[in-house]
Amino acid sequence: MITRASTKDLPDQPGVYFFMNGDTPIYIGKSINIRVRVQSHIQAATLSKKEYALVSQADTMKYMTTLNNFDAIVLESQLIQKYKPQYN
């Protein structure tokens, strides 16, 4: 399960983040600030069944930073098409 404490080393830069279950991405998202966005998923898990399932099934996170938000949007789209994560 992903916890708020596990987000402390995430960057505060734009990019794409992955919630992983083993080696499989179960969700791929993009953000202007990766750390804040992942923390918002954790906060939303208390209110939403989908967010809870996502956060509780993920055992690790990965990320890729980009130069700007536009690059993050393009990269996210390409990665979702490639991996077809369960929660996207």
Residue, then its C-alpha position, 0 to 999 in steps of 0.5 A: m500500500i502506498t502511504r503519505a510517508s512514501t511520497k517524501d522523496l517524490p519530486d515537485q516537478p512536472g512528469v508522469y507517475f506510475f502506481m505499480n503492483g509488482d512490475t505491472p503499472i495499474y495506474i499512470g497519471k501526469s502532474i505539474n507537481i508529482r509529489v502533491r498529486v500522489q499525495s492527493h490520491i492518498q487523501a482521496a482514498t478515504l472518500s473514494k472506493k476507486e482511489y482506495a483500491l488504487v492506493s491499496q493495490a499499489d506496492t510501489m511508485k515510479y516516476m519520470t520527470t519532464l521539462n514541462n506539463f505539455d511533455a507530461i501530457v504526451l508521455e502519459s498518453q503514450l504510456i497508457q496506450k502501451y501498458k493499458p493500466q487497470y485503473n486508467 
